Amino acid sequence: MVGFLLTVFFVYCFMTLLENTKEIVEDFVSLFYPQLCLICNENLLKEEECICLACLHQTPKTDCFLQKENMVSKRFWGRVKLENAAALFQFNKEGNAQKLIHPLKYEGGKKIGIFLGKQLAFSIRDSKFFEGIDLIMPVPLHPKKEKIRGYNQSKYIVKGVNEVLQLEENFKSLIRIENTDSQVRKKRFSRWENMMNSFALKESQKLKNKHILLVDDVITTGSTLEACAQKLLEVEDVKVSIVTIAVA
């Protein structure tokens, strides 16, 4: 018995030493390679991730999670049947949300995706309109585009959401079969035309009778999300809700 207790004691001491050593190394590295806020470019405190608390507080949020009929859900009226739809931040040109979305999509922002996913999860968790979600999935990228970029940013947002909510994940059932042109400079009808028939389902039986939470980074006209939702709604007894980090 004494031997067992000594072993537990030494293991505890060793783990504590490792943890303290890790903190010392991180503090030393931060002297030469400080972590900077993506918005104000100031040094982050040890407990901050990606964005300082001041900039996070100053990034304008929507009221979408407080109202069922909101600026996001209204964009889909008459287009596709959704249970709920919401976005966390307001996306304005040169605004804080844009400064987060750009590195998320184009600068290898996996860590940013997970951080923003966690912020999104807090609003989902506290909203009475997003109860009863069975499964969460990202808007897929075409394999060629994902290979060029190196990752799907929406997948990392999902990973961040699930660090908080612990929902069933599905990254395989909704796939992109058309490598469409960039949507950035297209008008609403052109975006819709560009997206229809761009998605397909695989192993759709896994989605039956599920309330699916579909996740993307930013919503403008909503054509991509509309096309994804329309495809998912082909499955028997499926319900779809949508969340994004920002809305333009």
C-alpha positions as CSV (number, residue, x, y, z in Angstrom):
1,M,0.0,0.0,0.0
2,V,2.8,2.4,0.9
3,G,4.5,1.6,-2.4
4,F,1.4,2.4,-4.3
5,L,1.0,5.7,-2.5
6,L,4.6,6.7,-3.2
7,T,4.1,5.9,-6.8
8,V,1.0,8.1,-7.0
9,F,2.9,10.9,-5.2
10,F,5.9,10.7,-7.6
11,V,3.6,10.6,-10.6
12,Y,1.8,13.7,-9.3
13,C,5.1,15.5,-8.7
14,F,6.3,14.6,-12.2
15,M,3.1,15.8,-13.9
16,T,3.2,19.1,-11.9
17,L,6.9,19.6,-12.9
18,L,6.0,19.0,-16.6
19,E,3.1,21.5,-16.4
20,N,5.3,24.1,-14.7
21,T,8.1,23.5,-17.3
22,K,5.5,23.9,-20.1
23,E,4.4,27.3,-18.7
24,I,8.0,28.5,-18.3
25,V,8.8,27.5,-21.9
26,E,5.7,29.2,-23.2
27,D,6.5,32.4,-21.3
28,F,10.1,32.3,-22.7
29,V,8.9,31.8,-26.3
30,S,6.4,34.6,-25.9
31,L,9.2,37.0,-25.2
32,F,10.5,36.5,-28.7
33,Y,7.4,35.5,-30.6
34,P,4.5,37.2,-28.8
35,Q,0.9,36.3,-29.6
36,L,-0.8,39.3,-31.1
37,C,-4.5,40.3,-31.3
38,L,-5.8,39.8,-34.8
39,I,-7.6,43.1,-34.6
40,C,-5.5,45.7,-32.7
41,N,-2.2,43.9,-33.0
42,E,-1.4,44.3,-29.3
43,N,0.1,41.5,-27.2
44,L,-2.4,39.0,-25.9
45,L,-2.5,38.2,-22.3
46,K,-1.9,34.5,-21.3
47,E,-5.7,33.8,-20.9
48,E,-6.6,35.4,-24.3
49,E,-6.8,33.6,-27.6
50,C,-6.5,35.1,-31.1
51,I,-8.4,38.3,-30.0
52,C,-8.0,40.5,-26.9
53,L,-11.0,40.8,-24.7
54,A,-11.4,44.5,-25.5
55,C,-11.6,43.9,-29.3
56,L,-13.9,40.9,-28.8
57,H,-16.2,43.1,-26.8
58,Q,-16.1,45.9,-29.4
59,T,-16.9,43.5,-32.3
60,P,-20.5,44.3,-33.1
61,K,-22.8,41.3,-32.4
62,T,-26.2,40.7,-33.9
63,D,-29.4,39.9,-32.0
64,C,-30.1,36.8,-34.1
65,F,-29.9,34.4,-31.2
66,L,-32.4,36.3,-29.2
67,Q,-35.1,36.5,-32.0
68,K,-36.5,33.7,-34.2
69,E,-37.4,36.2,-36.9
70,N,-34.1,38.0,-37.4
71,M,-31.9,39.5,-40.2
72,V,-30.5,36.1,-41.2
73,S,-33.7,34.0,-41.0
74,K,-35.6,36.5,-43.1
75,R,-33.1,36.1,-46.0
76,F,-34.4,32.5,-46.5
77,W,-38.1,33.2,-46.3
78,G,-39.7,31.8,-49.4
79,R,-36.4,30.1,-50.5
80,V,-35.9,27.1,-48.2
81,K,-37.6,25.8,-45.0
82,L,-35.3,26.3,-42.0
83,E,-36.0,25.8,-38.4
84,N,-33.7,28.6,-37.2
85,A,-30.9,30.7,-38.7
86,A,-28.5,33.1,-36.9
87,A,-25.1,34.8,-37.2
88,L,-22.9,35.9,-34.3
89,F,-21.2,39.1,-35.6
90,Q,-22.1,41.8,-38.1
91,F,-19.7,41.9,-41.1
92,N,-18.8,45.4,-42.2
93,K,-16.0,46.4,-44.6
94,E,-12.8,47.0,-42.8
95,G,-14.6,46.1,-39.5
96,N,-13.5,43.7,-36.8
97,A,-15.5,40.7,-38.2
98,Q,-13.7,41.1,-41.6
99,K,-10.4,41.1,-39.8
100,L,-11.3,37.8,-38.3
101,I,-12.8,36.1,-41.4
102,H,-10.0,36.9,-43.7
103,P,-7.2,35.1,-41.8
104,L,-9.7,32.3,-41.0
105,K,-10.2,31.7,-44.7
106,Y,-6.9,32.6,-46.4
107,E,-4.1,32.5,-43.8
108,G,-4.2,29.0,-42.4
109,G,-6.6,30.0,-39.6
110,K,-7.4,26.7,-38.1
111,K,-6.8,28.0,-34.6
112,I,-9.0,31.0,-35.3
113,G,-11.8,28.7,-36.6
114,I,-11.8,26.8,-33.3
115,F,-11.7,30.0,-31.2
116,L,-14.6,31.5,-33.2
117,G,-16.5,28.2,-33.1
118,K,-16.4,28.4,-29.3
119,Q,-17.7,31.9,-29.3
120,L,-20.5,30.8,-31.6
121,A,-21.3,27.9,-29.3
122,F,-21.8,30.1,-26.3
123,S,-24.6,31.9,-28.2
124,I,-26.1,28.7,-29.4
125,R,-26.1,27.2,-25.9
126,D,-27.9,30.3,-24.5
127,S,-30.5,30.6,-27.2
128,K,-33.9,29.0,-26.7
129,F,-34.3,28.7,-30.5
130,F,-31.5,26.2,-31.0
131,E,-32.6,23.4,-28.6
132,G,-32.9,19.8,-29.8
133,I,-30.0,19.8,-32.3
134,D,-29.0,16.2,-33.1
135,L,-26.1,16.7,-35.5
136,I,-23.7,19.4,-36.6
137,M,-21.9,19.7,-40.0
138,P,-19.9,22.3,-42.0
139,V,-20.6,23.6,-45.4
140,P,-18.2,21.4,-47.5
141,L,-15.5,22.7,-49.9
142,H,-14.8,21.0,-53.2
143,P,-11.8,18.6,-52.7
144,K,-9.7,20.5,-55.1
145,K,-10.3,23.8,-53.3
146,E,-9.7,22.2,-49.9
147,K,-6.5,20.7,-51.1
148,I,-5.3,24.1,-52.4
149,R,-6.3,25.9,-49.2
150,G,-5.2,23.0,-47.0
151,Y,-8.3,22.9,-44.8
152,N,-12.0,23.7,-44.7
153,Q,-12.4,26.7,-42.4
154,S,-16.0,25.7,-41.6
155,K,-14.9,22.3,-40.3
156,Y,-12.7,24.0,-37.7
157,I,-15.6,26.2,-36.7
158,V,-17.5,23.0,-36.1
159,K,-14.7,21.6,-34.0
160,G,-14.7,24.8,-31.9
161,V,-18.5,24.6,-31.5
162,N,-18.2,21.0,-30.3
163,E,-15.6,21.8,-27.7
164,V,-18.5,23.4,-25.9
165,L,-21.6,21.6,-27.1
166,Q,-20.4,18.0,-27.8
167,L,-22.8,17.3,-30.6
168,E,-22.6,14.4,-33.1
169,E,-20.4,15.5,-36.0
170,N,-20.8,14.6,-39.7
171,F,-18.2,15.7,-42.2
172,K,-18.9,13.1,-44.9
173,S,-22.6,13.0,-45.8
174,L,-22.8,16.3,-47.6
175,I,-20.3,16.7,-50.3
176,R,-19.5,19.3,-53.0
177,I,-19.4,17.9,-56.5
178,E,-19.0,21.2,-58.5
179,N,-15.9,23.3,-58.1
180,T,-17.8,26.6,-58.6
181,D,-16.3,30.0,-59.3
182,S,-15.7,32.4,-56.5
183,Q,-18.9,33.9,-55.2
184,V,-17.3,37.2,-53.9
185,R,-18.2,39.4,-56.9
186,K,-21.4,37.7,-58.0
187,K,-24.8,39.2,-57.6
188,R,-27.7,37.4,-55.9
189,F,-29.2,35.5,-58.9
190,S,-25.7,34.6,-60.2
191,R,-24.8,33.2,-56.8
192,W,-27.9,31.1,-56.7
193,E,-27.4,29.8,-60.2
194,N,-23.8,29.1,-59.4
195,M,-24.7,27.0,-56.4
196,M,-27.7,24.9,-57.4
197,N,-26.7,21.3,-58.1
198,S,-23.3,21.9,-56.6
199,F,-23.9,19.5,-53.6
200,A,-24.7,15.8,-53.2
201,L,-25.5,13.4,-50.4
202,K,-23.5,10.4,-49.4
203,E,-24.7,7.8,-46.9
204,S,-27.8,9.9,-46.4
205,Q,-29.4,7.2,-44.1
206,K,-27.2,8.5,-41.3
207,L,-29.2,11.8,-41.5
208,K,-32.7,10.4,-41.3
209,N,-34.9,12.0,-38.6
210,K,-32.1,14.4,-37.6
211,H,-32.2,18.1,-36.7
212,I,-29.0,19.2,-38.4
213,L,-27.1,22.4,-37.6
214,L,-25.3,23.6,-40.7
215,V,-22.3,25.8,-40.1
216,D,-20.4,28.3,-42.3
217,D,-18.1,31.3,-41.8
218,V,-20.0,34.2,-43.3
219,I,-23.4,34.7,-45.0
220,T,-24.0,37.3,-47.7
221,T,-26.9,36.4,-50.0
222,G,-27.2,32.9,-48.5
223,S,-27.1,31.0,-51.8
224,T,-24.5,28.5,-50.7
225,L,-26.4,27.7,-47.5
226,E,-29.7,27.6,-49.3
227,A,-28.3,25.0,-51.8
228,C,-26.9,22.9,-48.9
229,A,-30.1,23.0,-46.9
230,Q,-32.2,22.1,-50.0
231,K,-30.1,19.0,-50.5
232,L,-30.3,18.0,-46.8
233,L,-34.0,18.4,-46.8
234,E,-34.3,15.7,-49.5
235,V,-33.6,13.2,-46.6
236,E,-36.6,11.7,-44.8
237,D,-37.8,13.8,-41.8
238,V,-34.7,16.0,-41.7
239,K,-34.9,19.5,-40.1
240,V,-32.2,22.1,-40.8
241,S,-30.9,25.1,-38.8
242,I,-28.1,27.4,-39.8
243,V,-25.4,29.4,-37.9
244,T,-22.5,31.5,-39.2
245,I,-19.8,33.5,-37.6
246,A,-20.8,36.7,-39.4
247,V,-23.5,38.2,-41.6
248,A,-22.8,40.8,-44.3
